[in-house]
Amino acid sequence: MTGRLLLSGAAVALALFAPAFGQFAGVWDTNLGRMNLTQDGNHVHGEYDRNGGRLDADVDQHDLTGLWVQGDSEHRCRDKQADSHYWGHFHLHLDDNGKVFHGYRSLCDGEPASGGEWRGWRVDAGH
């Protein structure tokens, strides 16, 4: 009986302290250039190399969804977002080991994959 109680207590402790979302913080090599992300709870923001790119997003389990903005892009949006005419939405999925993500980005408010695929490989984990 004591063995079961200890195991149950350990399972409860793991459930209470395990993160409910993927950890995106850190340095990534991506098909859009080097990316540096900071994560505070389920909120992520950061920069990437392509045309002064930056992003702002929220994490839901292993999925990161948000807005990307650049100083220039292949398509100029009619409306501005975050002081730029070059922006879109994105959705990235982090694999189970937390080292690779894949997803798509839109151009402006276009179709989800209208801006192409976005892939990344973790270089260094953030703190």
N, C-alpha and C positions, 0 to 999 in steps of 0.2 A: 504494500500500500504506500509506503514512504517513497519508493522508487517512482511510482506513478505520479505522486504529488510533486516531486522534484521536476519530473519531465514536463508536467502540465505548467508549473511555474516558469520553467525556462521557455516554453512555447509562448506563454503570455508576454513575457519580457521581450522576446524577439518581435512579436507582433506590435508591441507598444513603441519600440524604438527603431523599427525598420522604416526607412523612408518610403513614403507612399508614391514617390515619383522618381523618374530617372535622373541621374546626375549628369548634366550637360556641361558643367563648369570645366574650364581648362582650355588647352590649346589644341586646335584641330587642323589637319591638312585637309582641304576640300577642293573640289573641282572649280570653286570660285576663289581659290587662294587661301592663305593662312587665315584662321579665324581664332579669336580669343574671346571666350565667353565667361561671364560671371553669373552665378546663380545665388539667389536669396530666396529660400523656400521653393515655391513653385514659379517664381518669376526669373526670367533670364534676359540679359541684355549683353551686347557685345559689338565687336567690329570685325570686319573681314577685309582682305586686301583689294578686292575688285572695286575700283572707282570710289574709294572711300566708303565702302559699304558698312552699314550698321543694322542691327536688328533689335527688336523688342518683342518678347514672347512669353507665353505661359506653358508650363509643363502639366500634362495630365498622364500619369503613370509613365510610359516610355515614349510619349508623343509630345513634341514641341510645336506649337502653333502660334504664329504671330505675323508681324509686319517687317519687311526688309526695305531699306531705303539706300539709294546710292546717289552720288553726285552726277552720274551719267549712266545711261543704259541703252540697250538696243531699241527701246520704245519709250517715247515721252508720253506720260499720262496727262490727260486734260486737266485733272484736278491735282492739287498739291496734298501731300501727306508729309508730316514732319519736315516742313519747309523744303520739299523737293518734288519735282515733277517726275522723278524716276523711283518707282516703288512698286511693291506688290505684296501679296500674302504668301505664306509658306507653311508647309507641314512636314516635319521630319520625324522619323521613327528611330529610336535608339535600340540596338540589338540587346539581347539578354546579358551579354558580358560587359556592356557599357563602353565598348571600344570602337564601334562603327555606327554611323547613322546613314539613312537614305531617305529621300523624299522628293518633293517637287515644290516649285515656286510659280506663282502667277505673275503676269505683267499687269500692273494696275489692278482692276477688279475683274480681270479675265478669267478664263477657265483655269482650274487648279494647276495644270501642267503647262500652261502657255509660256512660262518662262524657262521651262526645262527642268531637268533632274538636278538634285542637289545631293551630293555624297560627301561623307567625311570620315576621317580616320583619326582617332585620338593620338596626339603626340605627347601630351602631358596633362595629368589631372590637375584641376584647380583646387584651391584650398577652401 
